[in-house]
Amino acid sequence: METKVFDSYQAFFNYLNEDNGLKSEGSVLSFIGAVSKINKGCGCAKKARIKKAQIEYLTLSTNLTPDFIEKLKLELQVQKVQFLQDEGLFLEV
């Protein structure tokens, strides 16, 4: 059984930014917005922006819709997708 592993929020963000039509899905818009803002603004608040992006990544476990999950699996041509943060699995669909 084929499995795709996203080992960090940055890996998933990079994948969404490829031309695959998934980044406009409502269930990931907040996550994309948070990661896009990391390098904007003053450096003094960058750690807070990174933390916000990580939190948005972790909340994907409750935000991803069944429709989005099926589109993601179809696009990746896999049966399972795993999301990791700090080397720990937090979501498998």
C-alpha positions as CSV (number, residue, x, y, z in Angstrom):
1,M,0.0,0.0,0.0
2,E,1.4,3.3,-1.1
3,T,1.8,6.1,1.6
4,K,2.8,9.7,1.2
5,V,4.5,11.2,4.3
6,F,4.6,15.0,4.9
7,D,7.3,15.3,7.6
8,S,6.7,19.0,8.4
9,Y,4.4,21.9,7.9
10,Q,6.8,23.3,5.3
11,A,6.7,20.0,3.3
12,F,2.9,20.1,3.1
13,F,2.9,23.9,2.3
14,N,5.4,23.3,-0.5
15,Y,3.3,20.5,-1.9
16,L,0.2,22.7,-1.9
17,N,2.0,25.4,-3.7
18,E,2.7,23.1,-6.6
19,D,0.2,23.4,-9.5
20,N,-2.2,20.7,-8.2
21,G,-5.4,22.8,-7.6
22,L,-5.6,21.9,-3.9
23,K,-4.4,25.2,-2.3
24,S,-7.7,26.9,-3.0
25,E,-9.6,24.3,-0.9
26,G,-11.3,25.9,2.1
27,S,-9.9,23.4,4.6
28,V,-6.3,24.5,4.0
29,L,-6.7,28.2,3.4
30,S,-6.0,29.2,7.0
31,F,-2.9,27.0,7.0
32,I,-1.6,28.5,3.8
33,G,-2.2,32.0,5.0
34,A,-0.3,31.4,8.2
35,V,2.7,29.9,6.5
36,S,2.7,32.6,3.8
37,K,3.0,35.3,6.6
38,I,6.1,33.8,8.3
39,N,8.6,35.9,6.4
40,K,6.5,39.1,6.4
41,G,6.8,41.8,9.1
42,C,9.5,42.4,11.6
43,G,11.9,39.7,12.7
44,C,11.0,40.1,16.3
45,A,7.7,38.3,15.8
46,K,8.9,35.7,13.4
47,K,9.0,32.9,16.0
48,A,5.3,33.7,16.9
49,R,4.4,33.5,13.2
50,I,6.2,30.1,12.9
51,K,4.3,28.9,15.9
52,K,1.0,30.0,14.4
53,A,1.8,28.1,11.2
54,Q,2.6,25.0,13.2
55,I,-0.6,25.3,15.1
56,E,-2.6,25.6,11.9
57,Y,-0.8,22.5,10.5
58,L,-1.7,20.5,13.6
59,T,-5.4,21.6,13.4
60,L,-5.5,20.1,9.9
61,S,-6.5,16.9,11.8
62,T,-9.9,18.5,12.5
63,N,-10.1,20.8,9.5
64,L,-9.5,18.5,6.5
65,T,-12.8,17.5,4.8
66,P,-13.4,14.0,3.4
67,D,-13.6,15.6,0.0
68,F,-10.2,17.3,0.3
69,I,-8.7,14.0,1.6
70,E,-10.0,12.1,-1.4
71,K,-8.7,14.7,-3.8
72,L,-5.3,14.7,-2.1
73,K,-5.0,10.9,-2.3
74,L,-6.1,10.9,-5.9
75,E,-3.6,13.6,-6.8
76,L,-0.8,11.8,-4.9
77,Q,-2.0,8.4,-6.2
78,V,-1.7,6.8,-2.8
79,Q,-4.0,5.1,-0.4
80,K,-2.7,6.7,2.8
81,V,-1.3,10.1,3.7
82,Q,0.6,10.7,7.0
83,F,1.3,14.1,8.6
84,L,4.2,14.4,11.0
85,Q,5.3,17.2,13.3
86,D,8.6,17.0,15.2
87,E,9.1,13.5,13.9
88,G,5.8,12.4,15.5
89,L,2.7,11.2,13.6
90,F,-0.4,13.4,14.3
91,L,-2.6,12.5,11.5
92,E,-3.1,9.5,9.1
93,V,-5.8,9.5,6.5
